[in-house]
């Protein structure tokens, strides 16, 4: 997985912290806020001019200055929409970028973060056929675009 600074991630992207840089006092402050090696972070939003960057870490939201975010290196997850996965590939669901109703429907079908999915068919104009927990599902390509996946671990 590529290593980027936290400021390079776009809203919705996740990563795992690999290094926290800066002088002693700022590193100590980051550590106190939970920004430690191995922690998973997600960029929630970035202000229109790029400063500050709002992240989500350990269940809470934190706003960092752009230069502070630049000193934190993360291993970025390579995410792609489920619609881009080829037949026979096994991937892991990372996020479902949908509203409450569709998100609930996806959860009911077993498409939750952490779930492994095998793509059976993704050819042509028809639906995407998946295998989730031993059950086959058919999803339209529009909905499959909202399910973000990564290579399985």
N, C-alpha and C positions, 0 to 999 in steps of 0.2 A: 504494500500500500504506500502511496506517496506521502512524503512528509512536507507539510505546509505550515506557515504561521497561521495562528488563529484568525488574524485579520483577513487572510485570503479566502476563508470559507464563506460561502454564500448562505443566506437564510435558508434554514431547513437542513443544511448539511451537518453531519456529525463527525466526530473524530475522538481519538484517545490521546491524551497528553503524553508526550514522550520527553519533553524538556521544558523547564521553566527558567528563562534567562533574566538578566537584570542584576542590579547591585543587591547587596545583602538585605537592606530594609524592604525593598519592593518584593523580593523573593519571599521574605518572611510574611509580609502582608498577603501575598498570593496564597501561601500555604495556609494561613489562618482562614482564608475564604474558601478553602477546599480545592484550590487549583494545584493539585499534586500529580506527579507522574502516575499514569495508569488510570486516571479519572476520565470518564467519558463526558464530552461536552457537545452541545448542540447550539448552533448560532440561531437565535430566535429572529432577530432583525438588526438592521444596520440603519442608522440615521441617514437622512438624505445626503448629507455632505460627507458621509463615511465615518463620523465620529459622534457619539460613542457606538460601540458594538454591544448588543445585548445577547448574553449567552444563558443557557440553562445548564446547570451542573448540580448533581446530587439533589434534584428536586426543587431547586430554587433558582431565581433569576438574578443575574448579576450584569451590571453595565461596566464596561471597561473602555478606557481611552484607546484610540487607534494605536498609539505607540506602545501601550501596555500589551494589547492583543498581539502586536508584532513580535514581542519577546517570548511568546508562548508557542512552542512547536507541537503540532499534533499530527498523528498518523490518520490521514483522512480516509474515510470509507469510500470506496468506489461504488457509488450508487447508480442504478439505472432503472428505468421503468420496466415492469414485468413484460410489457409488450415487446421489448427489444431482445428478450431471451429466446434462443433458438431451441428447436425440438431436442429432447433428450437431456438438456442441461438441468442440473439441480442447483437451486439458489436458495437464499435465506431472506425472508421478508424482514425489512428494516423499518419501514414506515408506510402508513396508508394516509396519503394526503387527500383527504376527503372531508366532507361535512359530517356532522354528527349522525345523520340518518344512514348515509352510505357507509360510514365507518363502522357503525353498529352492525349493519348487514354483512360487511366483510368479516367482522369478528365472529358473527354467528356461523359463517361458512368455514371458519378456522384460519382465516388469513390475518394472523396476529404477528406482531414483531417477534422474531426468533423462530418462527415456523419455517420448516424446510418445504420447498415446493419443487416438484418435477414437472417440467413442461413436456406435454405429450405431443401437442400439435399447435403450431402457430402460423400455419401456412394459409395463404389466400385471404379472401375477404371475410371468411367465417370467423367464429369465435376462437378464442385461445382456450385450449383444453389442458387442464392441469390435474396433477395428482397431489392432493393435500391429505396427509394422515390416512392414506389408504382409500380415499374417496376421490372420485373424478368430479371436477367442476368445469363449467364453461363460462368464460368471461368475455365480454365484448372488448375490443381494442381500446375504446375510450376509457373504460373502467380500469383496464390493465395498465394504462398510462399513469394512473394515480397510485398504483402499488409500487413502492420503491424497494428494490432488492439489491443484494450484494452477493458475491461468491460465498459459498458456505465455508465456515471455519473449520 
